[in-house]
Amino acid sequence: MNLHTVAAGRWVERWERQQQRYAVDREERFTVISDVVERVTAGCAAPLLVDLGCGPGSLAARLAERMPAAEVVGVDADPLLLELGRAHHGAALRFAEASIGEPGWLDGLALERPVDAAVSTTALHYLGEGTLRRTYEELAGCIRPGGVLVNGDHLEPDSPKVHELAVDIGRRRAERQQALAHEDWESWWSAVRTDPELTPLLAARDRRAHPRCEGNDLTLTDHLALLREAGFEHVGTVWQFGNSHVVVAVR
């Protein structure tokens, strides 16, 4: 199905606004991730970048704009979000439908060379610990030496009390930015279901067996340990506000 570009743009714009509710300083997080990728790929003529859990291409589009010579592949399991991304961003991005962590998921990306940078934002926390461990190992295997995995997500400190404070600090920041005034996840999807143009995509989405959201309660320290075990040589946090982190793992 080919969506009208204007309609897709309208829904992507609403997606951008509602997502601000769920990521403190979302735009700054995107900028930091892009800064890291640009630095690591500075010597590459046409870097290969993969955005894991891309949705309609929010982060992927910012990377493509920053690095127009790059090949940017957005990966997601949701056919509706992927089609919105295709219609809105056109040839600037390549989208692939795959459930991250499922057996053989990397094969569906048709990657013909090592990845220079893999990125993700507020997506990997949906994976269970075993799936995440396996995914980190698979990513370490397809990222070139010196390449990088950059993950922007909500990660818990080791101390429950510090976690409680971090969440509160983030909430206060979101209130000051009036981010919580935007529509939320549920209302966005409810509105989507009222758009006749999206009905075929919604039907296709509903027919698919969506990957089970296992989730995990891993702390930041746990994530860093898993990344080291997976084969990443240098791991650490390059940005944080509240419980929102940008974690970098260099292969």
GUPAGU-120458 format. One line per field, with one value per residue (C-alpha): x, y, z; residue number from 1; residue in three letters. Coordinates in steps of 0.001 Angstrom, whole numbers, plus 500000, padded with zeros to 6 digits. Layout:
% GUPAGU-120458
xx	(X, ...) $
yy	(Y, ...) $
zz	(Z, ...) $
i	(NUM, ...) $
aa	(ALA, ...) $
***
This chain:
% GUPAGU-120458
xx	(500000, 501297, 500279, 499816, 502922, 500942, 498900, 502004, 503721, 500780, 500886, 504673, 504504, 501954, 504176, 507107, 505050, 503637, 507059, 508309, 506271, 508500, 512051, 513489, 515228, 514487, 515998, 519192, 519429, 519120, 521804, 524209, 523679, 524292, 527427, 528830, 528033, 529504, 532702, 533139, 532395, 534428, 536807, 534091, 533105, 529626, 528995, 526361, 524071, 521295, 518508, 516991, 513323, 513116, 509341, 508566, 512221, 512678, 516329, 517187, 516028, 518157, 521196, 520538, 520215, 523439, 525346, 523820, 526455, 525477, 523306, 520711, 518583, 515623, 514455, 511093, 508447, 505463, 504298, 502183, 505007, 507369, 504957, 504519, 508298, 508611, 505926, 507246, 511013, 511132, 514453, 516498, 516079, 515745, 513309, 513303, 510607, 512108, 511551, 514794, 516180, 514057, 516011, 517374, 516265, 519556, 519150, 516098, 518111, 520071, 523294, 526012, 528895, 529869, 527873, 529695, 527180, 524016, 521752, 518579, 516406, 513738, 513436, 515851, 514253, 511390, 513677, 514014, 517454, 518213, 517064, 519016, 522175, 521847, 521094, 524189, 526281, 524774, 525370, 528971, 529352, 528060, 529614, 533103, 536100, 536087, 532391, 529852, 526500, 524763, 521674, 519529, 517124, 515742, 518186, 517995, 520839, 521883, 520304, 516476, 516521, 518685, 516393, 513390, 515117, 516240, 512687, 511374, 514035, 513088, 509395, 510031, 512071, 509296, 506743, 508892, 509155, 505379, 506144, 503324, 500787, 501084, 498868, 500086, 500765, 497222, 495502, 497827, 496928, 493237, 493363, 495184, 492313, 489899, 491813, 490274, 493506, 495303, 492656, 494449, 497720, 495968, 494344, 497746, 499202, 496437, 496895, 500564, 501786, 503499, 506674, 506102, 507221, 509320, 510930, 513701, 514693, 518402, 520351, 522832, 525648, 523972, 523772, 527437, 528405, 526360, 527962, 531452, 530536, 529218, 532629, 532501, 535860, 534933, 531549, 530173, 527705, 528304, 525115, 522525, 519556, 517449, 517203, 517636, 521066, 523066, 525290, 528150, 529772, 532779, 533601) $
yy	(500000, 503456, 506124, 509722, 511658, 514450, 512014, 510117, 513363, 514353, 511085, 511133, 514673, 513572, 510584, 512934, 515026, 512120, 510497, 513553, 512298, 509240, 510528, 513374, 515851, 513591, 515924, 516326, 512554, 512207, 514855, 513103, 509771, 511442, 513127, 509759, 508108, 510989, 510860, 507087, 507007, 510098, 508099, 506194, 507370, 505797, 504408, 501731, 502702, 500540, 501928, 499211, 499669, 502666, 503226, 505651, 506661, 509471, 508826, 507279, 510423, 512645, 510470, 510596, 514379, 514728, 512222, 512282, 509884, 507169, 504138, 504153, 501080, 501329, 498094, 497536, 494839, 497149, 497303, 500418, 502467, 501252, 502286, 505714, 506035, 504933, 507342, 510284, 509906, 508410, 507204, 508818, 505677, 501941, 500146, 496450, 494561, 492294, 491410, 492261, 489269, 486664, 483811, 484924, 488536, 489901, 487913, 489967, 493189, 492210, 493710, 493181, 494574, 495114, 497722, 500901, 501951, 500458, 502769, 502404, 504583, 503449, 500048, 497493, 497581, 495572, 492544, 489935, 489415, 486272, 487850, 491023, 489040, 487184, 490427, 492145, 489149, 489193, 492921, 492536, 489978, 492242, 495570, 496185, 496509, 500107, 500408, 501274, 500414, 503471, 502945, 505751, 504351, 504452, 502447, 501915, 502793, 499976, 501688, 501601, 504894, 506593, 505161, 506680, 510060, 509821, 509102, 512045, 514381, 513307, 513833, 517339, 518164, 516865, 519002, 522124, 521388, 520760, 517425, 515745, 518048, 516064, 513105, 509770, 506372, 505076, 508190, 508269, 504693, 505347, 508287, 506193, 503710, 506456, 507212, 505257, 505531, 503489, 500761, 498246, 498729, 498316, 495121, 493803, 494821, 493074, 489880, 489650, 487802, 490620, 489740, 489187, 492134, 490336, 493380, 493312, 494983, 495178, 498047, 500230, 498143, 494971, 496376, 497355, 493884, 492205, 494416, 493491, 489802, 490158, 491317, 495113, 496420, 499839, 500521, 503404, 506277, 509494, 511350, 511153, 513058, 511426, 507760, 508558, 507430, 507226, 504167, 503598, 500236, 500269, 497071) $
zz	(500000, 499100, 501590, 500559, 501578, 503243, 505336, 506389, 507343, 509524, 511457, 511801, 513168, 515764, 516593, 517220, 519616, 521630, 521939, 523824, 526787, 527079, 526669, 528725, 526399, 523442, 520850, 522844, 523192, 519402, 518945, 521317, 519547, 516183, 517551, 518618, 515293, 513308, 515361, 515048, 511312, 510412, 508213, 506333, 502870, 503065, 506557, 507120, 510003, 511478, 513678, 515885, 516752, 514426, 514435, 511581, 511362, 513881, 514761, 511392, 509578, 511799, 511090, 507346, 507468, 509452, 507259, 503756, 502362, 504849, 504121, 506907, 507579, 509942, 511587, 513240, 513618, 513119, 509466, 509980, 511494, 508770, 506009, 507589, 507542, 503917, 502765, 504754, 504328, 500846, 499479, 502256, 504375, 503821, 506114, 507023, 508914, 511574, 515224, 516994, 518836, 517076, 515446, 512080, 512447, 511100, 507875, 506986, 506959, 503828, 505168, 502576, 504638, 508279, 510185, 511163, 513798, 515264, 517248, 519257, 521417, 523918, 522243, 523687, 527141, 525625, 525252, 527976, 529503, 527492, 524238, 524960, 525738, 522433, 520562, 521966, 520867, 517377, 517039, 518172, 515405, 512620, 513712, 512319, 514662, 515863, 515097, 517746, 519310, 520785, 522941, 524320, 526886, 530407, 532500, 536236, 538619, 540945, 543942, 544061, 545969, 543342, 540650, 542413, 542531, 538889, 537707, 539719, 538317, 534805, 535492, 536803, 533720, 531445, 533305, 532885, 529154, 529012, 527348, 529268, 527581, 524339, 523501, 524815, 523196, 523641, 522272, 519235, 518325, 518996, 516588, 513968, 514011, 512946, 509719, 506792, 504784, 507438, 507708, 505415, 507316, 510644, 509401, 508297, 511652, 513579, 511561, 512410, 515469, 517333, 519228, 522917, 525031, 527626, 529209, 531783, 535025, 534246, 535764, 533909, 535398, 534111, 530594, 530607, 531804, 529063, 526442, 527633, 527645, 524094, 522874, 522993, 524138, 525509, 527148, 529161, 529433, 527480, 528481, 531237, 532611, 535303, 534327, 530625, 529362, 526163, 526423, 523990, 523234, 520881, 519057) $
i	(1, 2, 3, 4, 5, 6, 7, 8, 9, 10, 11, 12, 13, 14, 15, 16, 17, 18, 19, 20, 21, 22, 23, 24, 25, 26, 27, 28, 29, 30, 31, 32, 33, 34, 35, 36, 37, 38, 39, 40, 41, 42, 43, 44, 45, 46, 47, 48, 49, 50, 51, 52, 53, 54, 55, 56, 57, 58, 59, 60, 61, 62, 63, 64, 65, 66, 67, 68, 69, 70, 71, 72, 73, 74, 75, 76, 77, 78, 79, 80, 81, 82, 83, 84, 85, 86, 87, 88, 89, 90, 91, 92, 93, 94, 95, 96, 97, 98, 99, 100, 101, 102, 103, 104, 105, 106, 107, 108, 109, 110, 111, 112, 113, 114, 115, 116, 117, 118, 119, 120, 121, 122, 123, 124, 125, 126, 127, 128, 129, 130, 131, 132, 133, 134, 135, 136, 137, 138, 139, 140, 141, 142, 143, 144, 145, 146, 147, 148, 149, 150, 151, 152, 153, 154, 155, 156, 157, 158, 159, 160, 161, 162, 163, 164, 165, 166, 167, 168, 169, 170, 171, 172, 173, 174, 175, 176, 177, 178, 179, 180, 181, 182, 183, 184, 185, 186, 187, 188, 189, 190, 191, 192, 193, 194, 195, 196, 197, 198, 199, 200, 201, 202, 203, 204, 205, 206, 207, 208, 209, 210, 211, 212, 213, 214, 215, 216, 217, 218, 219, 220, 221, 222, 223, 224, 225, 226, 227, 228, 229, 230, 231, 232, 233, 234, 235, 236, 237, 238, 239, 240, 241, 242, 243, 244, 245, 246, 247, 248, 249, 250, 251) $
aa	(MET, ASN, LEU, HIS, THR, VAL, ALA, ALA, GLY, ARG, TRP, VAL, GLU, ARG, TRP, GLU, ARG, GLN, GLN, GLN, ARG, TYR, ALA, VAL, ASP, ARG, GLU, GLU, ARG, PHE, THR, VAL, ILE, SER, ASP, VAL, VAL, GLU, ARG, VAL, THR, ALA, GLY, CYS, ALA, ALA, PRO, LEU, LEU, VAL, ASP, LEU, GLY, CYS, GLY, PRO, GLY, SER, LEU, ALA, ALA, ARG, LEU, ALA, GLU, ARG, MET, PRO, ALA, ALA, GLU, VAL, VAL, GLY, VAL, ASP, ALA, ASP, PRO, LEU, LEU, LEU, GLU, LEU, GLY, ARG, ALA, HIS, HIS, GLY, ALA, ALA, LEU, ARG, PHE, ALA, GLU, ALA, SER, ILE, GLY, GLU, PRO, GLY, TRP, LEU, ASP, GLY, LEU, ALA, LEU, GLU, ARG, PRO, VAL, ASP, ALA, ALA, VAL, SER, THR, THR, ALA, LEU, HIS, TYR, LEU, GLY, GLU, GLY, THR, LEU, ARG, ARG, THR, TYR, GLU, GLU, LEU, ALA, GLY, CYS, ILE, ARG, PRO, GLY, GLY, VAL, LEU, VAL, ASN, GLY, ASP, HIS, LEU, GLU, PRO, ASP, SER, PRO, LYS, VAL, HIS, GLU, LEU, ALA, VAL, ASP, ILE, GLY, ARG, ARG, ARG, ALA, GLU, ARG, GLN, GLN, ALA, LEU, ALA, HIS, GLU, ASP, TRP, GLU, SER, TRP, TRP, SER, ALA, VAL, ARG, THR, ASP, PRO, GLU, LEU, THR, PRO, LEU, LEU, ALA, ALA, ARG, ASP, ARG, ARG, ALA, HIS, PRO, ARG, CYS, GLU, GLY, ASN, ASP, LEU, THR, LEU, THR, ASP, HIS, LEU, ALA, LEU, LEU, ARG, GLU, ALA, GLY, PHE, GLU, HIS, VAL, GLY, THR, VAL, TRP, GLN, PHE, GLY, ASN, SER, HIS, VAL, VAL, VAL, ALA, VAL, ARG) $
***
